[in-house]
Amino acid sequence: QVTVVESGGGLAQPGGDLRVSCAASGSLSRLYPMGWYRQAPGKEREFVASTTGEYEINIADSVKGRFTIFRNLGKNTMYLQMKSLKPEDTAKYYCYIDIITERTWGQGTQVTVSS
């Protein structure tokens, strides 16, 4: 059984920075694709960023240039570094890990951008 836990959300001011973390644990024999989605109140969940392994990274156009994703070397632990935050970045951020054909989600961590 695999579990995914996010942490590090909170309140940030517009223009500020915040980092959220994601740790996957369980029967993980190698690096697996991981990524982030976010969901704001009243809106659909949207893709933010993903990494297929150690090198390939995909970032949504809406956050490109402000957000980056990276993971601990050789581990299924991932970070989303967010810079120049905007109020529209306010959402609950969800992490996932893909193992073969199964996607496991975390419970999410709230990010609020407000002055």
Order of alpha helices (4+ residues) and beta strands (2+ residues): beta-beta-beta-beta-beta-beta-beta-beta-beta-beta-beta
